[in-house]
């Protein structure tokens, strides 16, 4: 059961624990979204997207993740 420690969820790993989970650009965008005043509008979607995208770096598509995160940010702006 998750208890808030590093490794429980990529969102908290990036935002709370300051860990590098994806690429530097992806992690920076996640941090930016986490500080956005309208985060509540996309918070669940953001967390689910990050959780679903977890995979070893060699097989995941960080470019696709970055596009989806940018789309979330565009919806907030």
N, CA, C and O atoms as a GROMACS GRO file, in nm:
protein
  308
    1UNK      N    1   0.084  -0.117   0.000
    1UNK     CA    2   0.000   0.000   0.000
    1UNK      C    3   0.089   0.125   0.000
    1UNK      O    4   0.185   0.132   0.076
    2UNK      N    5   0.057   0.223  -0.086
    2UNK     CA    6   0.137   0.346  -0.090
    2UNK      C    7   0.134   0.420   0.043
    2UNK      O    8   0.031   0.425   0.111
    3UNK      N    9   0.248   0.476   0.079
    3UNK     CA   10   0.254   0.548   0.206
    3UNK      C   11   0.325   0.683   0.192
    3UNK      O   12   0.367   0.742   0.292
    4UNK      N   13   0.338   0.732   0.068
    4UNK     CA   14   0.397   0.864   0.046
    4UNK      C   15   0.548   0.865   0.033
    4UNK      O   16   0.608   0.972   0.023
    5UNK      N   17   0.609   0.751   0.034
    5UNK     CA   18   0.754   0.743   0.022
    5UNK      C   19   0.795   0.743  -0.125
    5UNK      O   20   0.715   0.712  -0.212
    6UNK      N   21   0.920   0.779  -0.152
    6UNK     CA   22   0.968   0.774  -0.291
    6UNK      C   23   0.942   0.637  -0.353
    6UNK      O   24   0.960   0.533  -0.289
    7UNK      N   25   0.900   0.641  -0.478
    7UNK     CA   26   0.871   0.517  -0.550
    7UNK      C   27   0.724   0.480  -0.550
    7UNK      O   28   0.685   0.389  -0.623
    8UNK      N   29   0.643   0.548  -0.470
    8UNK     CA   30   0.500   0.515  -0.466
    8UNK      C   31   0.426   0.560  -0.591
    8UNK      O   32   0.342   0.487  -0.644
    9UNK      N   33   0.456   0.680  -0.638
    9UNK     CA   34   0.385   0.736  -0.752
    9UNK      C   35   0.474   0.838  -0.820
    9UNK      O   36   0.541   0.915  -0.751
   10UNK      N   37   0.478   0.841  -0.953
   10UNK     CA   38   0.567   0.935  -1.021
   10UNK      C   39   0.535   1.082  -0.991
   10UNK      O   40   0.626   1.164  -0.988
   11UNK      N   41   0.408   1.116  -0.967
   11UNK     CA   42   0.373   1.255  -0.936
   11UNK      C   43   0.440   1.300  -0.806
   11UNK      O   44   0.506   1.404  -0.803
   12UNK      N   45   0.424   1.222  -0.700
   12UNK     CA   46   0.484   1.261  -0.573
   12UNK      C   47   0.637   1.248  -0.578
   12UNK      O   48   0.708   1.324  -0.512
   13UNK      N   49   0.686   1.154  -0.657
   13UNK     CA   50   0.831   1.143  -0.673
   13UNK      C   51   0.888   1.273  -0.732
   13UNK      O   52   0.992   1.322  -0.687
   14UNK      N   53   0.819   1.329  -0.832
   14UNK     CA   54   0.866   1.450  -0.898
   14UNK      C   55   0.839   1.574  -0.813
   14UNK      O   56   0.930   1.654  -0.789
   15UNK      N   57   0.715   1.590  -0.768
   15UNK     CA   58   0.672   1.714  -0.703
   15UNK      C   59   0.713   1.721  -0.556
   15UNK      O   60   0.764   1.823  -0.511
   16UNK      N   61   0.690   1.616  -0.483
   16UNK     CA   62   0.716   1.617  -0.339
   16UNK      C   63   0.861   1.586  -0.306
   16UNK      O   64   0.923   1.653  -0.223
   17UNK      N   65   0.914   1.482  -0.370
   17UNK     CA   66   1.048   1.434  -0.336
   17UNK      C   67   1.158   1.492  -0.424
   17UNK      O   68   1.276   1.472  -0.396
   18UNK      N   69   1.121   1.563  -0.532
   18UNK     CA   70   1.221   1.626  -0.619
   18UNK      C   71   1.305   1.528  -0.698
   18UNK      O   72   1.417   1.560  -0.738
   19UNK      N   73   1.254   1.409  -0.720
   19UNK     CA   74   1.329   1.307  -0.794
   19UNK      C   75   1.316   1.328  -0.944
   19UNK      O   76   1.220   1.388  -0.991
   20UNK      N   77   1.413   1.278  -1.017
   20UNK     CA   78   1.405   1.276  -1.162
   20UNK      C   79   1.344   1.143  -1.203
   20UNK      O   80   1.401   1.037  -1.178
   21UNK      N   81   1.228   1.151  -1.266
   21UNK     CA   82   1.155   1.029  -1.302
   21UNK      C   83   1.154   1.009  -1.453
   21UNK      O   84   1.182   0.900  -1.502
   22UNK      N   85   1.123   1.115  -1.526
   22UNK     CA   86   1.119   1.109  -1.671
   22UNK      C   87   1.236   1.192  -1.723
   22UNK      O   88   1.344   1.191  -1.662
   23UNK      N   89   1.219   1.263  -1.831
   23UNK     CA   90   1.325   1.352  -1.878
   23UNK      C   91   1.320   1.481  -1.798
   23UNK      O   92   1.221   1.509  -1.730
   24UNK      N   93   1.426   1.559  -1.806
   24UNK     CA   94   1.431   1.686  -1.734
   24UNK      C   95   1.316   1.777  -1.776
   24UNK      O   96   1.255   1.844  -1.693
   25UNK      N   97   1.286   1.778  -1.906
   25UNK     CA   98   1.178   1.863  -1.958
   25UNK      C   99   1.041   1.818  -1.908
   25UNK      O  100   0.958   1.900  -1.870
   26UNK      N  101   1.018   1.687  -1.907
   26UNK     CA  102   0.890   1.634  -1.858
   26UNK      C  103   0.875   1.665  -1.709
   26UNK      O  104   0.771   1.714  -1.666
   27UNK      N  105   0.978   1.636  -1.631
   27UNK     CA  106   0.971   1.661  -1.487
   27UNK      C  107   0.947   1.809  -1.458
   27UNK      O  108   0.870   1.843  -1.367
   28UNK      N  109   1.012   1.898  -1.533
   28UNK     CA  110   0.993   2.042  -1.513
   28UNK      C  111   0.850   2.084  -1.544
   28UNK      O  112   0.792   2.167  -1.475
   29UNK      N  113   0.793   2.026  -1.648
   29UNK     CA  114   0.655   2.059  -1.683
   29UNK      C  115   0.558   2.007  -1.578
   29UNK      O  116   0.459   2.074  -1.546
   30UNK      N  117   0.584   1.890  -1.524
   30UNK     CA  118   0.500   1.837  -1.416
   30UNK      C  119   0.505   1.930  -1.295
   30UNK      O  120   0.402   1.960  -1.235
   31UNK      N  121   0.624   1.977  -1.261
   31UNK     CA  122   0.636   2.071  -1.148
   31UNK      C  123   0.562   2.201  -1.176
   31UNK      O  124   0.498   2.258  -1.088
   32UNK      N  125   0.571   2.248  -1.300
   32UNK     CA  126   0.499   2.370  -1.338
   32UNK      C  127   0.348   2.349  -1.324
   32UNK      O  128   0.279   2.434  -1.268
   33UNK      N  129   0.300   2.237  -1.374
   33UNK     CA  130   0.156   2.209  -1.364
   33UNK      C  131   0.113   2.197  -1.218
   33UNK      O  132   0.004   2.241  -1.182
   34UNK      N  133   0.197   2.139  -1.136
   34UNK     CA  134   0.164   2.121  -0.994
   34UNK      C  135   0.149   2.255  -0.922
   34UNK      O  136   0.077   2.264  -0.823
   35UNK      N  137   0.216   2.358  -0.971
   35UNK     CA  138   0.207   2.492  -0.910
   35UNK      C  139   0.097   2.577  -0.972
   35UNK      O  140   0.068   2.686  -0.922
   36UNK      N  141   0.036   2.529  -1.078
   36UNK     CA  142  -0.064   2.609  -1.150
   36UNK      C  143  -0.186   2.632  -1.060
   36UNK      O  144  -0.233   2.540  -0.994
   37UNK      N  145  -0.238   2.756  -1.058
   37UNK     CA  146  -0.353   2.786  -0.972
   37UNK      C  147  -0.479   2.707  -1.008
   37UNK      O  148  -0.567   2.691  -0.924
   38UNK      N  149  -0.487   2.658  -1.130
   38UNK     CA  150  -0.605   2.579  -1.170
   38UNK      C  151  -0.574   2.430  -1.175
   38UNK      O  152  -0.640   2.356  -1.248
   39UNK      N  153  -0.477   2.386  -1.100
   39UNK     CA  154  -0.438   2.244  -1.100
   39UNK      C  155  -0.556   2.153  -1.073
   39UNK      O  156  -0.565   2.045  -1.132
   40UNK      N  157  -0.646   2.194  -0.987
   40UNK     CA  158  -0.761   2.107  -0.954
   40UNK      C  159  -0.838   2.064  -1.078
   40UNK      O  160  -0.900   1.957  -1.078
   41UNK      N  161  -0.835   2.145  -1.184
   41UNK     CA  162  -0.906   2.112  -1.307
   41UNK      C  163  -0.849   1.989  -1.378
   41UNK      O  164  -0.922   1.921  -1.451
   42UNK      N  165  -0.722   1.961  -1.358
   42UNK     CA  166  -0.658   1.849  -1.429
   42UNK      C  167  -0.579   1.756  -1.338
   42UNK      O  168  -0.510   1.666  -1.386
   43UNK      N  169  -0.587   1.777  -1.207
   43UNK     CA  170  -0.502   1.702  -1.114
   43UNK      C  171  -0.518   1.550  -1.130
   43UNK      O  172  -0.418   1.479  -1.143
   44UNK      N  173  -0.638   1.502  -1.130
   44UNK     CA  174  -0.658   1.357  -1.141
   44UNK      C  175  -0.606   1.306  -1.276
   44UNK      O  176  -0.540   1.202  -1.282
   45UNK      N  177  -0.637   1.379  -1.382
   45UNK     CA  178  -0.590   1.338  -1.514
   45UNK      C  179  -0.438   1.336  -1.521
   45UNK      O  180  -0.379   1.245  -1.579
   46UNK      N  181  -0.374   1.436  -1.462
   46UNK     CA  182  -0.228   1.443  -1.460
   46UNK      C  183  -0.170   1.323  -1.385
   46UNK      O  184  -0.079   1.257  -1.435
   47UNK      N  185  -0.222   1.295  -1.268
   47UNK     CA  186  -0.172   1.182  -1.189
   47UNK      C  187  -0.191   1.049  -1.261
   47UNK      O  188  -0.102   0.965  -1.261
   48UNK      N  189  -0.309   1.031  -1.322
   48UNK     CA  190  -0.335   0.906  -1.394
   48UNK      C  191  -0.244   0.892  -1.516
   48UNK      O  192  -0.195   0.784  -1.546
   49UNK      N  193  -0.222   1.002  -1.586
   49UNK     CA  194  -0.133   1.000  -1.702
   49UNK      C  195   0.008   0.959  -1.662
   49UNK      O  196   0.068   0.874  -1.727
   50UNK      N  197   0.059   1.019  -1.557
   50UNK     CA  198   0.195   0.985  -1.512
   50UNK      C  199   0.204   0.841  -1.466
   50UNK      O  200   0.302   0.772  -1.497
   51UNK      N  201   0.104   0.794  -1.393
   51UNK     CA  202   0.107   0.657  -1.344
   51UNK      C  203   0.102   0.558  -1.460
   51UNK      O  204   0.174   0.458  -1.461
   52UNK      N  205   0.016   0.586  -1.558
   52UNK     CA  206   0.000   0.496  -1.672
   52UNK      C  207   0.123   0.495  -1.762
   52UNK      O  208   0.145   0.399  -1.836
   53UNK      N  209   0.203   0.599  -1.756
   53UNK     CA  210   0.319   0.613  -1.843
   53UNK      C  211   0.444   0.552  -1.783
   53UNK      O  212   0.548   0.547  -1.849
   54UNK      N  213   0.437   0.506  -1.660
   54UNK     CA  214   0.556   0.447  -1.598
   54UNK      C  215   0.601   0.325  -1.678
   54UNK      O  216   0.523   0.234  -1.706
   55UNK      N  217   0.724   0.326  -1.713
   55UNK     CA  218   0.785   0.214  -1.784
   55UNK      C  219   0.935   0.241  -1.785
   55UNK      O  220   0.977   0.355  -1.766
   56UNK      N  221   1.013   0.140  -1.807
   56UNK     CA  222   1.157   0.166  -1.820
   56UNK      C  223   1.183   0.267  -1.931
   56UNK      O  224   1.115   0.267  -2.033
   57UNK      N  225   1.282   0.352  -1.910
   57UNK     CA  226   1.313   0.459  -2.006
   57UNK      C  227   1.334   0.406  -2.148
   57UNK      O  228   1.304   0.477  -2.244
   58UNK      N  229   1.382   0.287  -2.161
   58UNK     CA  230   1.410   0.232  -2.294
   58UNK      C  231   1.283   0.202  -2.374
   58UNK      O  232   1.289   0.193  -2.496
   59UNK      N  233   1.170   0.186  -2.307
   59UNK     CA  234   1.048   0.148  -2.380
   59UNK      C  235   0.937   0.253  -2.374
   59UNK      O  236   0.839   0.240  -2.447
   60UNK      N  237   0.948   0.353  -2.291
   60UNK     CA  238   0.841   0.452  -2.284
   60UNK      C  239   0.862   0.561  -2.388
   60UNK      O  240   0.972   0.577  -2.441
   61UNK      N  241   0.758   0.635  -2.415
   61UNK     CA  242   0.761   0.740  -2.516
   61UNK      C  243   0.750   0.875  -2.446
   61UNK      O  244   0.640   0.929  -2.430
   62UNK      N  245   0.864   0.930  -2.403
   62UNK     CA  246   0.864   1.057  -2.331
   62UNK      C  247   0.817   1.172  -2.420
   62UNK      O  248   0.760   1.269  -2.370
   63UNK      N  249   0.839   1.162  -2.550
   63UNK     CA  250   0.792   1.268  -2.641
   63UNK      C  251   0.639   1.273  -2.642
   63UNK      O  252   0.580   1.381  -2.642
   64UNK      N  253   0.575   1.158  -2.643
   64UNK     CA  254   0.429   1.154  -2.639
   64UNK      C  255   0.378   1.205  -2.504
   64UNK      O  256   0.278   1.277  -2.500
   65UNK      N  257   0.445   1.170  -2.397
   65UNK     CA  258   0.407   1.219  -2.265
   65UNK      C  259   0.420   1.370  -2.260
   65UNK      O  260   0.332   1.438  -2.207
   66UNK      N  261   0.527   1.423  -2.314
   66UNK     CA  262   0.547   1.568  -2.316
   66UNK      C  263   0.436   1.637  -2.394
   66UNK      O  264   0.386   1.741  -2.350
   67UNK      N  265   0.396   1.581  -2.507
   67UNK     CA  266   0.285   1.639  -2.585
   67UNK      C  267   0.157   1.641  -2.504
   67UNK      O  268   0.084   1.741  -2.505
   68UNK      N  269   0.129   1.534  -2.433
   68UNK     CA  270   0.005   1.527  -2.353
   68UNK      C  271   0.010   1.624  -2.236
   68UNK      O  272  -0.092   1.685  -2.201
   69UNK      N  273   0.126   1.640  -2.175
   69UNK     CA  274   0.140   1.736  -2.065
   69UNK      C  275   0.123   1.879  -2.117
   69UNK      O  276   0.061   1.962  -2.051
   70UNK      N  277   0.178   1.907  -2.233
   70UNK     CA  278   0.162   2.041  -2.293
   70UNK      C  279   0.015   2.068  -2.324
   70UNK      O  280  -0.032   2.180  -2.308
   71UNK      N  281  -0.057   1.965  -2.368
   71UNK     CA  282  -0.199   1.981  -2.395
   71UNK      C  283  -0.275   2.013  -2.264
   71UNK      O  284  -0.366   2.096  -2.263
   72UNK      N  285  -0.238   1.946  -2.156
   72UNK     CA  286  -0.299   1.977  -2.026
   72UNK      C  287  -0.273   2.122  -1.988
   72UNK      O  288  -0.364   2.193  -1.944
   73UNK      N  289  -0.149   2.166  -2.004
   73UNK     CA  290  -0.114   2.305  -1.970
   73UNK      C  291  -0.193   2.402  -2.057
   73UNK      O  292  -0.240   2.505  -2.007
   74UNK      N  293  -0.208   2.372  -2.184
   74UNK     CA  294  -0.283   2.461  -2.274
   74UNK      C  295  -0.429   2.473  -2.230
   74UNK      O  296  -0.490   2.580  -2.243
   75UNK      N  297  -0.485   2.364  -2.179
   75UNK     CA  298  -0.623   2.370  -2.128
   75UNK      C  299  -0.635   2.460  -2.007
   75UNK      O  300  -0.741   2.517  -1.983
   76UNK      N  301  -0.528   2.474  -1.931
   76UNK     CA  302  -0.532   2.556  -1.810
   76UNK      C  303  -0.508   2.703  -1.839
   76UNK      O  304  -0.552   2.789  -1.762
   77UNK      N  305  -0.438   2.734  -1.946
   77UNK     CA  306  -0.403   2.872  -1.978
   77UNK      C  307  -0.511   2.944  -2.056
   77UNK      O  308  -0.495   3.061  -2.090
   0.00000   0.00000   0.00000
